[in-house]
Amino acid sequence: MNKPSVIPLLENWEDFTRENPQKDIYAFARWLLATREKEQKDPQKPMADALENASRVAVLVTRLQRYLALYVRPAVRQLGFTKEHEYNFLYQVSKMNKPNKNDLSKENMVEFSTGRDIIRRLIEKNLITEKPDPDDGRAVLLVLTAKGRKILEKSFELMSSSFTDFLGDLTGKEQSQLIVLLTKLNHYQAIKNGHVWLSYL
């Protein structure tokens, strides 16, 4: 059974003492009950709370994405890529089982035309190559070259400290909890938007 957090009670006590400088504990109990009843009677409050939570999470995730870019960008440039997307595509090819261009573009959530241009640049750099699809004579599959595998191995060395710093001072247990929550949210959004990607995570 979960124990109630004392933080909301402390916040409520601070609100109450601002409105009632006498700080009578019995009056506080009556005030707290009345506040809870009012919240329960307001059908809009849960919706408003959910909207506020979604907004705060969206802001935090966006900012964390920018922090991650700050950590990763120097390593990406050192590897010879002009944009993070190029590295992302190379990494996804290594994780997916010989994807085609369309699946790889969807995996990275970019338009097919954008994905095609990124794939072309990786082929020109001899980091990936095209192989005929044995099940579909009109399609080609993407695989890493020896040079591409070497670049990826180097990237793991360069980025290991960056990813460690990105997780900050989270404990191992907190990291696991974060992964569970983010995976659950990613799965929900993938299903809602009609495609399930990142299945290897």
Buried (B, 14 or more C-beta within 10 A) or exposed (E): EEEEEEEEEEEBBEBBEEEEEEEEEEEBEEBBEEEEEEEEEEEEEEEEEEEEEEEEEEEEEEEEEEEBEEBBBEBBEEBEBEEBBBBBBBBBBEEBEBBBBEBBBBBBEBEEEEBBEBBEBBBEBEBBBBEEEEEEEEEBBBBBBEEBBEBBEBBEEBBEEBEEEBEEEEEEEEEEEEEEEEEEEBBEEBEEEEEEBBEEE
